Amino acid sequence: MPQSLQRFSLGGKRALVTGASRGIGRALAIGLAEAGAAVAVAARDQAGLTATAAAITAAGGRAVPVTMDVADLTSIHAGAAAAAKALGGLDILINNAGIEEVRPTLDVDEALWDRIIDTNLKGAFFCAQAVAKVMRDGGHGGAILNLCSLTSEVGIPTAVPYGSSKSGLLGMTRALSAEWAPIGIRVNALAPGYFRTALTEEFYQDDTWQRAMLGKIPSGRFGQVEDLVGAAVFLCGDAAAYVTGVCLPVDGGFLASI
């Protein structure tokens, strides 16, 4: 294989993917494994984790299921330690775990605000911190990839807590990239556009909304979770060795067209 293509291989790398029991997290975990990484798949849903791990091993990859609740710091520390022990270290973290609930802003209460922020932003930060310590102590650096959102860049009505968490995650990505570059840890983000997953299914029940959104997407279709895999493999691997602090939209041209 030419050296230029070898840089896109994740062979020999060890990854932790949160929220890997379904949807985008599952697709990214499988994609990293197909690119050669050994993958610790983490989530609260044990059955979903087992299914993701089974799909990876059935295809000839290596997967380790790790039960983790990113809204609980004790669970984060235990999960990161378990993943590092099982794989012999960590080179990649994909911070994918997240929740969303659509609610008119005047009806948002403290419980909803805290639940979304604690999962999407606070949890992502402490996952990054825990894995960065493993990477630092391993002496080889690594790559962290945060899952941001279109709401990191634009305002979406009835999604204020979610948008606030994802805007914060973008700021966190940039700040961590600047702080951790000297120790060899790159921090980047993906901003998925409109993807139909269990998290967003509520929107897609409205045919009028679907038609309106498709009219705003230059590519003329909604995203499929597999559309994110190539970008993730690139940003997590050696091909992106000089790329840090970037948030890459994968949105069919939505942001470029507004």
HELIX and SHEET records of a PDB file:
HELIX    1   1 GLN A    3  GLN A    6  1                                   4    
HELIX    2   2 GLY A   23  GLU A   34  1                                  12    
HELIX    3   3 GLN A   46  ALA A   58  1                                  13    
HELIX    4   4 LEU A   73  LEU A   87  1                                  15    
HELIX    5   5 THR A  105  ASP A  107  5                                   3    
HELIX    6   6 GLU A  110  ILE A  117  1                                   8    
HELIX    7   7 ASP A  118  LYS A  122  3                                   5    
HELIX    8   8 GLY A  123  GLY A  138  1                                  16    
HELIX    9   9 LEU A  150  SER A  152  5                                   3    
HELIX   10  10 VAL A  160  TRP A  180  1                                  21    
HELIX   11  11 ALA A  181  ILE A  183  5                                   3    
HELIX   12  12 GLU A  201  TYR A  204  1                                   4    
HELIX   13  13 ASP A  207  LEU A  214  1                                   8    
HELIX   14  14 VAL A  225  LEU A  228  5                                   4    
HELIX   15  15 VAL A  229  CYS A  236  1                                   8    
HELIX   16  16 ASP A  238  ALA A  240  5                                   3    
HELIX   17  17 LEU A  255  SER A  257  5                                   3    
SHEET    1   A 7 ALA A  63  THR A  67  0                                        
SHEET    2   A 7 ALA A  38  ALA A  43  1                                        
SHEET    3   A 7 ARG A  14  THR A  18  1                                        
SHEET    4   A 7 ILE A  92  ASN A  95  1                                        
SHEET    5   A 7 GLY A 142  LEU A 147  1                                        
SHEET    6   A 7 ILE A 185  PRO A 192  1                                        
SHEET    7   A 7 CYS A 247  VAL A 250  1                                        
END                                                                             
